[in-house]
Amino acid sequence: MAAMAKWGDITFKVSSDQVFSFKNMKRSYSARWAGHDVIGKRPKVEFQGPGMDEITIEVLLDAELDVRPRATMKKFRSAAKQGKVAHFYIGGKKVAVNKFYIASGTENWKEIWNKGELVRATASITFGEYR
């Protein structure tokens, strides 16, 4: 089994038995600037420092790939509601110096079988940088 990424106790992995991975990772970053009014002139701006990064991933949760969609989505929701923070690793390397928390998430229930068994879903998870 090859772990492709990890956040806390959630390990994204690909093996011959299981595929639990993500796609379309987006990272956003910012800088903090303040504007100061000057009478009769244009305002002056001042760099105040870096902003916090955000990472958004799309996760496929498919029972046919040996991933339990309901249990996995519950794990993401619980981590968000408990305020868990952890380093985000991809290929064994930290994505950033600081840890990340789950800022928000959405679930898309794609396929439900007889008796309400959720077979396939996707989740979009946004991680915020924690300091």
TORMAR-980158 format. One line per field, with one value per atom (N, C-alpha, C): x, y, z; atom name; residue number from 1. Coordinates in nm, 4 decimals. Layout:
N
x: c(X/...)
y: c(Y/...)
z: c(Z/...)
at: c(CA/...)
i: c(NUM/...)
END
This chain:
131
x: c(0.0838/0.0000/0.0887/0.0569/0.1352/0.0508/0.0975/0.0281/0.0679/-0.0304/0.0004/-0.0053/-0.0910/-0.1055/-0.1618/-0.1455/-0.1923/-0.2245/-0.3353/-0.3707/-0.4214/-0.3477/-0.3853/-0.3919/-0.5044/-0.5195/-0.5894/-0.6076/-0.6673/-0.5558/-0.5434/-0.4384/-0.5006/-0.4606/-0.5038/-0.4063/-0.4605/-0.3718/-0.4291/-0.3387/-0.3755/-0.3035/-0.3806/-0.3219/-0.4064/-0.3694/-0.4479/-0.5828/-0.5949/-0.7189/-0.8070/-0.7453/-0.8216/-0.7705/-0.8645/-0.8295/-0.9024/-0.8261/-0.8789/-0.7862/-0.8235/-0.7364/-0.8176/-0.7493/-0.8179/-0.7656/-0.8374/-0.7969/-0.8275/-0.7858/-0.8140/-0.7772/-0.6579/-0.6131/-0.5859/-0.6419/-0.6183/-0.5597/-0.4574/-0.3965/-0.4087/-0.4584/-0.4666/-0.3821/-0.3275/-0.2413/-0.2708/-0.2276/-0.2547/-0.1474/-0.1532/-0.0688/-0.1607/-0.1188/-0.1996/-0.1413/-0.2256/-0.1875/-0.2864/-0.2384/-0.3242/-0.3132/-0.4255/-0.4267/-0.4348/-0.3572/-0.3566/-0.3943/-0.5004/-0.5458/-0.4471/-0.4267/-0.3434/-0.4306/-0.4456/-0.5328/-0.4825/-0.5726/-0.5429/-0.4584/-0.4223/-0.3396/-0.3979/-0.3406/-0.3782/-0.3342/-0.4065/-0.3653/-0.2304/-0.1642/-0.0395/-0.0754/-0.0072/-0.0297/0.0962/0.0708/0.1810/0.1641/0.2702/0.2700/0.2740/0.1780/0.1722/0.2183/0.2299/0.2770/0.1991/0.2384/0.1683/0.0321/-0.0590/-0.1884/-0.1784/-0.2908/-0.2951/-0.3328/-0.2721/-0.3015/-0.4292/-0.4909/-0.6027/-0.5771/-0.6200/-0.6092/-0.7477/-0.7912/-0.9177/-0.8906/-0.9502/-0.9355/-1.0734/-1.0820/-1.2023/-1.1703/-1.2494/-1.2239/-1.3322/-1.2913/-1.3844/-1.3996/-1.5239/-1.5538/-1.6405/-1.5816/-1.6487/-1.6363/-1.7501/-1.7499/-1.6888/-1.7036/-1.6462/-1.4935/-1.4366/-1.2907/-1.2456/-1.3310/-1.3053/-1.2929/-1.3755/-1.3846/-1.5287/-1.5481/-1.6828/-1.7246/-1.8108/-1.8448/-1.9022/-2.0018/-2.0630/-1.9624/-1.8861/-1.7894/-1.6795/-1.6369/-1.5305/-1.5807/-1.7017/-1.7572/-1.7776/-1.8195/-1.8364/-1.7023/-1.5963/-1.4625/-1.4213/-1.4457/-1.4166/-1.5012/-1.6322/-1.7214/-1.6792/-1.6467/-1.6049/-1.4776/-1.3816/-1.2559/-1.2807/-1.3724/-1.4047/-1.4728/-1.5697/-1.6470/-1.5676/-1.4639/-1.3795/-1.2606/-1.2426/-1.1321/-0.9948/-0.9873/-0.8581/-0.7637/-0.6377/-0.5342/-0.4224/-0.3639/-0.2548/-0.1799/-0.0594/0.0169/-0.0445/-0.0358/-0.0827/0.0411/0.0499/0.1648/0.1212/0.2043/0.1860/0.3204/0.3197/0.4441/0.5451/0.4965/0.5842/0.6421/0.6070/0.6591/0.5470/0.5775/0.4791/0.4430/0.3154/0.2682/0.3052/0.3084/0.3427/0.4095/0.4719/0.5362/0.4317/0.3185/0.2132/0.1162/0.0388/-0.0646/-0.1883/-0.2839/-0.4093/-0.5278/-0.6401/-0.7671/-0.8697/-0.9785/-1.0836/-1.1727/-1.1670/-1.2463/-1.3894/-1.4065/-1.5411/-1.5368/-1.6539/-1.6649/-1.8041/-1.8127/-1.9427/-1.9430/-2.0614/-2.0781/-2.1753/-2.1453/-2.2342/-2.2603/-2.3794/-2.4161/-2.4567/-2.3724/-2.3920/-2.4751/-2.4560/-2.5260/-2.5677/-2.6982/-2.7532/-2.8277/-2.7954/-2.8584/-2.9773/-3.0323/-3.1471/-3.1234/-3.2266/-3.2247/-3.1325/-3.1036/-3.0278/-2.8780/-2.8248/-2.6796/-2.6088/-2.5282/-2.4524/-2.3308/-2.3213/-2.2156/-2.1091/-2.1509/-2.0547/-2.0894/-1.9861/-2.0040/-1.8743/-1.8841/-1.7642/-1.7728/-1.6591/-1.6533/-1.5518/-1.5845/-1.4911/-1.4530/-1.3261/-1.2781/-1.1835/-1.2086/-1.1199/-1.0477/-0.9157/-0.8304/-0.7778/-0.7791/-0.7231/-0.5940/-0.5003/-0.3721/-0.3936/-0.3325/-0.3485/-0.2177/-0.2321/-0.1127/-0.1476)
y: c(-0.1171/0.0000/0.1239/0.2182/0.3410/0.4579/0.5226/0.6409/0.7593/0.8218/0.9370/1.0667/1.0704/1.1920/1.1560/1.2500/1.2242/1.3565/1.3579/1.4685/1.4059/1.4226/1.3602/1.2093/1.1511/1.0051/0.9632/1.0573/1.0261/1.0091/0.8880/0.8566/0.8277/0.9048/0.8827/0.7833/0.6756/0.5694/0.5018/0.4398/0.3650/0.2310/0.1235/-0.0105/-0.0984/-0.2238/-0.3154/-0.3458/-0.3222/-0.3494/-0.2268/-0.1085/0.0107/0.1338/0.2190/0.3479/0.4566/0.5303/0.6421/0.7600/0.8389/0.9476/1.0733/1.1782/1.3026/1.3564/1.4547/1.5176/1.6662/1.7376/1.8809/1.9598/1.9338/2.0109/2.1548/2.2480/2.3899/2.4503/2.5303/2.5999/2.7492/2.8223/2.9668/3.0305/3.1436/3.2165/3.3645/3.4419/3.5852/3.6612/3.7911/3.8826/3.9840/4.0373/4.1372/4.2761/4.3646/4.5023/4.5966/4.7076/4.8088/4.9383/5.0028/5.1316/5.2448/5.3498/5.4663/5.5890/5.6560/5.7748/5.8904/5.9641/6.0843/6.1960/6.3026/6.4131/6.4719/6.4785/6.5392/6.4535/6.3319/6.2450/6.1040/6.0214/5.8799/5.8165/5.7121/5.6457/5.5762/5.5569/5.4796/5.3400/5.2404/5.1040/5.0530/4.9645/4.9104/4.7586/4.6865/4.5409/4.5065/4.4246/4.3870/4.2441/4.1640/4.0276/3.9298/3.8040/3.7030/3.6703/3.6278/3.5782/3.4284/3.3681/3.2241/3.1500/3.0345/2.9525/2.8714/2.8317/2.7386/2.6323/2.5108/2.3994/2.3378/2.3151/2.2478/2.1242/2.0123/1.8868/1.8272/1.7487/1.6717/1.5248/1.4609/1.3225/1.2309/1.1230/1.0208/0.9152/0.8868/0.7852/0.6793/0.5641/0.4613/0.3257/0.2682/0.1380/0.0301/0.0430/-0.0554/-0.0477/0.0606/0.0746/0.0555/-0.0107/-0.0457/0.0766/0.1773/0.2942/0.3030/0.3247/0.3352/0.4824/0.5231/0.6650/0.7297/0.6673/0.7291/0.7442/0.6401/0.6444/0.7472/0.7562/0.8510/0.9949/1.0201/1.1555/1.1938/1.0975/1.1239/1.1606/1.0955/1.1247/1.2689/1.3134/1.4519/1.5502/1.5225/1.6113/1.6207/1.5068/1.5050/1.5855/1.5682/1.6429/1.7928/1.8332/1.9756/2.0286/1.9546/2.0008/1.9984/1.9150/1.9081/2.0037/2.0672/2.1617/2.0958/1.9764/1.9068/1.9792/1.9830/2.0408/1.9386/1.9364/1.8425/1.8909/1.8420/1.8729/1.7983/1.8574/1.7960/1.7529/1.6240/1.5685/1.5183/1.5396/1.4776/1.4164/1.2884/1.2189/1.2241/1.2278/1.2301/1.3671/1.4697/1.6048/1.6965/1.7819/1.8775/1.9751/2.0056/2.1028/2.2441/2.2661/2.3969/2.3762/2.4793/2.4734/2.4541/2.5255/2.5205/2.4048/2.3757/2.2734/2.3291/2.2411/2.2788/2.2242/2.2937/2.2497/2.2410/2.1689/2.1629/2.2853/2.3757/2.4988/2.4743/2.3884/2.3580/2.2331/2.1800/2.0629/2.0515/1.9871/1.9569/1.8111/1.7521/1.6121/1.6047/1.5173/1.4942/1.3437/1.3033/1.1616/1.1224/1.0483/1.0200/0.8951/0.7898/0.6647/0.5962/0.5717/0.5055/0.3814/0.2687/0.1440/0.1131/-0.0061/-0.0539/-0.0379/-0.0003/0.0172/0.1313/0.2238/0.3427/0.3264/0.2208/0.1988/0.2968/0.3843/0.4810/0.4105/0.4087/0.3351/0.4286/0.5459/0.6374/0.7812/0.8551/0.9960/1.0692/1.1998/1.2830/1.3852/1.4290/1.5315/1.6367/1.7602/1.8699/1.9239/1.9180/1.9576/2.0765/2.1811/2.2972/2.3013/2.3017/2.3095/2.4527/2.5055/2.6369/2.6228/2.7106/2.7078/2.7535/2.6822/2.7082/2.7606/2.8653/2.9159/2.9659)
z: c(0.0000/0.0000/0.0000/-0.0856/-0.0948/-0.0455/0.0617/0.1125/0.0261/-0.0352/-0.1194/-0.0415/0.0611/0.1407/0.2778/0.3715/0.5077/0.5753/0.6498/0.7377/0.8663/0.9753/1.1027/1.0881/1.1302/1.1198/0.9910/0.8988/0.7688/0.6668/0.6148/0.5182/0.3825/0.2845/0.1465/0.0858/0.0284/-0.0188/-0.1423/-0.2153/-0.3348/-0.3279/-0.3385/-0.3398/-0.4311/-0.4417/-0.5243/-0.4597/-0.3289/-0.2569/-0.2359/-0.2273/-0.1908/-0.2650/-0.3043/-0.3644/-0.2857/-0.2068/-0.1290/-0.1569/-0.2563/-0.2995/-0.3251/-0.3651/-0.3981/-0.5296/-0.5830/-0.7085/-0.6999/-0.8011/-0.8120/-0.6872/-0.6341/-0.5183/-0.5603/-0.4841/-0.5086/-0.3823/-0.3988/-0.2861/-0.3108/-0.2128/-0.2262/-0.1158/-0.1471/-0.0532/-0.0690/0.0275/0.0238/0.1003/0.0842/0.1609/0.2267/0.3390/0.4094/0.3840/0.3337/0.3040/0.3723/0.4231/0.4848/0.4048/0.3845/0.3160/0.4176/0.3960/0.4849/0.4025/0.4455/0.3739/0.3919/0.2831/0.2837/0.2267/0.3013/0.2589/0.1270/0.0296/-0.0994/-0.1928/-0.1524/-0.2354/-0.2350/-0.3170/-0.3171/-0.1859/-0.1438/-0.0193/-0.0350/0.0766/0.0796/0.1304/0.0770/0.1241/0.1937/0.2898/0.3690/0.3795/0.3503/0.3638/0.5120/0.5558/0.6964/0.7226/0.6181/0.6364/0.5511/0.5572/0.4774/0.5368/0.4507/0.4956/0.5206/0.5490/0.5741/0.4459/0.4256/0.3082/0.3291/0.2180/0.2182/0.1125/0.1427/0.0483/0.0343/-0.0890/-0.1145/-0.1996/-0.1590/-0.2329/-0.2592/-0.3655/-0.3966/-0.3725/-0.2879/-0.2471/-0.3035/-0.3683/-0.4161/-0.3079/-0.2704/-0.1691/-0.2354/-0.2637/-0.3433/-0.2746/-0.2369/-0.1700/-0.2582/-0.3907/-0.4817/-0.4856/-0.4315/-0.4209/-0.2754/-0.1960/-0.0561/0.0355/0.0100/0.0978/0.1453/0.2735/0.3298/0.3293/0.2342/0.2212/0.3473/0.4088/0.5275/0.6416/0.6680/0.7783/0.7521/0.6281/0.5949/0.6047/0.5546/0.5651/0.7114/0.7934/0.9365/1.0004/0.9568/1.0099/0.9780/0.8542/0.8165/0.8987/0.9098/0.9858/1.1316/1.1925/1.3330/1.3540/1.2642/1.2758/1.2669/1.1778/1.1630/1.2891/1.3388/1.4541/1.5841/1.5905/1.7097/1.7023/1.5867/1.5723/1.5668/1.5091/1.5000/1.4047/1.4405/1.3547/1.3379/1.2187/1.1902/1.0672/1.0533/0.9326/0.8147/0.6987/0.5749/0.4969/0.4664/0.3950/0.2578/0.1604/0.0292/-0.0078/-0.0364/-0.0686/0.0447/0.1683/0.2848/0.3170/0.2396/0.2627/0.3099/0.4084/0.4567/0.3459/0.3352/0.2377/0.2832/0.4136/0.4703/0.6054/0.6549/0.7862/0.8953/0.8820/0.9838/0.9606/1.0627/1.0543/0.9855/0.9567/0.8921/0.9715/0.9617/1.0195/0.9057/0.9287/0.8279/0.8472/0.7511/0.7574/0.7127/0.6109/0.5615/0.4746/0.4503/0.3639/0.3067/0.1926/0.1328/0.0896/0.0916/0.0527/-0.0640/-0.1586/-0.2720/-0.2781/-0.2361/-0.2340/-0.3752/-0.4436/-0.5863/-0.6146/-0.5338/-0.5625/-0.4332/-0.4205/-0.3026/-0.3503/-0.2905/-0.3293/-0.2383/-0.2597/-0.1834/-0.0330/0.0376/0.1831/0.2278/0.1383/0.1761/0.1881/0.1303/0.1381/0.0435/0.1025/0.0235/-0.0352/-0.1668/-0.2356/-0.2906/-0.3379/-0.4010/-0.3637/-0.3233/-0.2895/-0.3184/-0.3250/-0.3321/-0.2195/-0.1759/-0.0724/-0.1161/-0.0897/-0.1134/0.0243/0.0561/0.1878/0.1727/0.2516/0.2520/0.3860/0.3774/0.4955/0.5084/0.6285/0.6544/0.7340/0.7066/0.7783/0.9206/1.0139/1.1567/1.2148/1.2943/1.3609/1.4974)
at: c(N/CA/C/N/CA/C/N/CA/C/N/CA/C/N/CA/C/N/CA/C/N/CA/C/N/CA/C/N/CA/C/N/CA/C/N/CA/C/N/CA/C/N/CA/C/N/CA/C/N/CA/C/N/CA/C/N/CA/C/N/CA/C/N/CA/C/N/CA/C/N/CA/C/N/CA/C/N/CA/C/N/CA/C/N/CA/C/N/CA/C/N/CA/C/N/CA/C/N/CA/C/N/CA/C/N/CA/C/N/CA/C/N/CA/C/N/CA/C/N/CA/C/N/CA/C/N/CA/C/N/CA/C/N/CA/C/N/CA/C/N/CA/C/N/CA/C/N/CA/C/N/CA/C/N/CA/C/N/CA/C/N/CA/C/N/CA/C/N/CA/C/N/CA/C/N/CA/C/N/CA/C/N/CA/C/N/CA/C/N/CA/C/N/CA/C/N/CA/C/N/CA/C/N/CA/C/N/CA/C/N/CA/C/N/CA/C/N/CA/C/N/CA/C/N/CA/C/N/CA/C/N/CA/C/N/CA/C/N/CA/C/N/CA/C/N/CA/C/N/CA/C/N/CA/C/N/CA/C/N/CA/C/N/CA/C/N/CA/C/N/CA/C/N/CA/C/N/CA/C/N/CA/C/N/CA/C/N/CA/C/N/CA/C/N/CA/C/N/CA/C/N/CA/C/N/CA/C/N/CA/C/N/CA/C/N/CA/C/N/CA/C/N/CA/C/N/CA/C/N/CA/C/N/CA/C/N/CA/C/N/CA/C/N/CA/C/N/CA/C/N/CA/C/N/CA/C/N/CA/C/N/CA/C/N/CA/C/N/CA/C/N/CA/C/N/CA/C/N/CA/C/N/CA/C/N/CA/C/N/CA/C/N/CA/C/N/CA/C/N/CA/C/N/CA/C/N/CA/C/N/CA/C/N/CA/C/N/CA/C/N/CA/C/N/CA/C/N/CA/C/N/CA/C/N/CA/C/N/CA/C/N/CA/C/N/CA/C/N/CA/C/N/CA/C/N/CA/C)
i: c(1/1/1/2/2/2/3/3/3/4/4/4/5/5/5/6/6/6/7/7/7/8/8/8/9/9/9/10/10/10/11/11/11/12/12/12/13/13/13/14/14/14/15/15/15/16/16/16/17/17/17/18/18/18/19/19/19/20/20/20/21/21/21/22/22/22/23/23/23/24/24/24/25/25/25/26/26/26/27/27/27/28/28/28/29/29/29/30/30/30/31/31/31/32/32/32/33/33/33/34/34/34/35/35/35/36/36/36/37/37/37/38/38/38/39/39/39/40/40/40/41/41/41/42/42/42/43/43/43/44/44/44/45/45/45/46/46/46/47/47/47/48/48/48/49/49/49/50/50/50/51/51/51/52/52/52/53/53/53/54/54/54/55/55/55/56/56/56/57/57/57/58/58/58/59/59/59/60/60/60/61/61/61/62/62/62/63/63/63/64/64/64/65/65/65/66/66/66/67/67/67/68/68/68/69/69/69/70/70/70/71/71/71/72/72/72/73/73/73/74/74/74/75/75/75/76/76/76/77/77/77/78/78/78/79/79/79/80/80/80/81/81/81/82/82/82/83/83/83/84/84/84/85/85/85/86/86/86/87/87/87/88/88/88/89/89/89/90/90/90/91/91/91/92/92/92/93/93/93/94/94/94/95/95/95/96/96/96/97/97/97/98/98/98/99/99/99/100/100/100/101/101/101/102/102/102/103/103/103/104/104/104/105/105/105/106/106/106/107/107/107/108/108/108/109/109/109/110/110/110/111/111/111/112/112/112/113/113/113/114/114/114/115/115/115/116/116/116/117/117/117/118/118/118/119/119/119/120/120/120/121/121/121/122/122/122/123/123/123/124/124/124/125/125/125/126/126/126/127/127/127/128/128/128/129/129/129/130/130/130/131/131/131)
END
